[in-house]
């Protein structure tokens, strides 16, 4: 079993090298927290963080800007 990675674009957690949801190859092993969404239509949390499909999602995804500064995905969007 490989190390789980989170997609920097849609936060989907995967062991693959390509995100199964959005097909991005921009994945990171630097993520924290996990939410498992079974029924996004009835989940208030899924609606709040804009999750439309069932699956495993990272709550915090860290990514690096072109200037090599590490930025918290949620902090950029007003979440701490």
C-alpha positions as a Markdown table, in Angstrom:
| # | Residue | x | y | z |
|---|---|---|---|---|
| 1 | Unk | 0.0 | 0.0 | 0.0 |
| 2 | Unk | 1.5 | 3.4 | -1.1 |
| 3 | Unk | 1.5 | 6.6 | 0.8 |
| 4 | Unk | -1.8 | 8.5 | 0.5 |
| 5 | Unk | -1.7 | 11.8 | -1.3 |
| 6 | Unk | -4.2 | 14.7 | -1.5 |
| 7 | Unk | -5.1 | 16.5 | -4.7 |
| 8 | Unk | -4.1 | 20.2 | -4.5 |
| 9 | Unk | -7.1 | 21.1 | -6.7 |
| 10 | Unk | -10.0 | 19.1 | -5.3 |
| 11 | Unk | -8.6 | 17.7 | -2.0 |
| 12 | Unk | -9.5 | 14.1 | -3.0 |
| 13 | Unk | -7.3 | 11.5 | -1.1 |
| 14 | Unk | -5.7 | 8.9 | -3.3 |
| 15 | Unk | -2.7 | 6.5 | -3.5 |
| 16 | Unk | -2.5 | 6.9 | -7.3 |
| 17 | Unk | -0.3 | 9.5 | -9.1 |
| 18 | Unk | -3.3 | 11.0 | -10.8 |
| 19 | Unk | -6.4 | 12.3 | -9.0 |
| 20 | Unk | -9.3 | 10.0 | -9.8 |
| 21 | Unk | -11.8 | 12.9 | -9.6 |
| 22 | Unk | -10.3 | 15.8 | -11.5 |
| 23 | Unk | -7.4 | 14.0 | -13.3 |
| 24 | Unk | -4.8 | 16.5 | -11.9 |
| 25 | Unk | -1.3 | 15.3 | -11.3 |
| 26 | Unk | -0.7 | 18.0 | -8.7 |
| 27 | Unk | -0.8 | 15.9 | -5.6 |
| 28 | Unk | 0.9 | 16.3 | -2.2 |
| 29 | Unk | 1.7 | 14.1 | 0.8 |
| 30 | Unk | 1.5 | 17.2 | 3.0 |
| 31 | Unk | -2.1 | 17.2 | 4.2 |
| 32 | Unk | -4.0 | 17.0 | 7.5 |
| 33 | Unk | -7.4 | 15.8 | 8.6 |
| 34 | Unk | -9.7 | 13.6 | 6.6 |
| 35 | Unk | -13.4 | 13.7 | 6.0 |
| 36 | Unk | -15.3 | 10.7 | 4.5 |
| 37 | Unk | -18.4 | 11.9 | 2.7 |
| 38 | Unk | -21.1 | 9.2 | 2.1 |
| 39 | Unk | -24.0 | 11.4 | 1.0 |
| 40 | Unk | -22.9 | 14.9 | -0.1 |
| 41 | Unk | -26.5 | 16.0 | -0.7 |
| 42 | Unk | -27.4 | 15.6 | 2.9 |
| 43 | Unk | -24.1 | 16.6 | 4.5 |
| 44 | Unk | -23.9 | 20.2 | 5.8 |
| 45 | Unk | -20.1 | 19.9 | 6.0 |
| 46 | Unk | -19.8 | 18.7 | 2.4 |
| 47 | Unk | -22.0 | 21.6 | 1.3 |
| 48 | Unk | -19.9 | 24.1 | 3.3 |
| 49 | Unk | -16.6 | 22.9 | 1.7 |
| 50 | Unk | -18.2 | 22.4 | -1.7 |
| 51 | Unk | -17.9 | 18.6 | -2.0 |
| 52 | Unk | -20.2 | 17.1 | -4.6 |
| 53 | Unk | -19.2 | 13.4 | -4.8 |
| 54 | Unk | -18.8 | 10.7 | -2.1 |
| 55 | Unk | -15.3 | 9.9 | -1.2 |
| 56 | Unk | -12.3 | 10.7 | 1.1 |
| 57 | Unk | -11.1 | 14.3 | 1.2 |
| 58 | Unk | -8.3 | 16.2 | 3.0 |
| 59 | Unk | -9.3 | 19.0 | 5.3 |
| 60 | Unk | -6.0 | 20.9 | 5.0 |
| 61 | Unk | -3.8 | 20.7 | 1.9 |
| 62 | Unk | -0.5 | 22.5 | 1.8 |
| 63 | Unk | 1.0 | 23.6 | -1.4 |
| 64 | Unk | 4.0 | 25.6 | -2.5 |
| 65 | Unk | 3.8 | 28.8 | -4.5 |
| 66 | Unk | 6.3 | 29.6 | -7.2 |
| 67 | Unk | 8.3 | 31.6 | -4.7 |
| 68 | Unk | 8.6 | 28.5 | -2.5 |
| 69 | Unk | 6.5 | 29.8 | 0.3 |
| 70 | Unk | 4.3 | 27.2 | 1.9 |
| 71 | Unk | 0.7 | 28.3 | 1.9 |
| 72 | Unk | -2.3 | 26.7 | 3.7 |
| 73 | Unk | -5.1 | 26.0 | 1.2 |
| 74 | Unk | -7.8 | 26.9 | 3.7 |
| 75 | Unk | -6.1 | 30.0 | 5.0 |
| 76 | Unk | -6.1 | 31.4 | 1.5 |
| 77 | Unk | -9.8 | 30.9 | 1.4 |
| 78 | Unk | -10.5 | 32.4 | 4.8 |
| 79 | Unk | -10.6 | 29.2 | 6.8 |
| 80 | Unk | -8.0 | 28.6 | 9.6 |
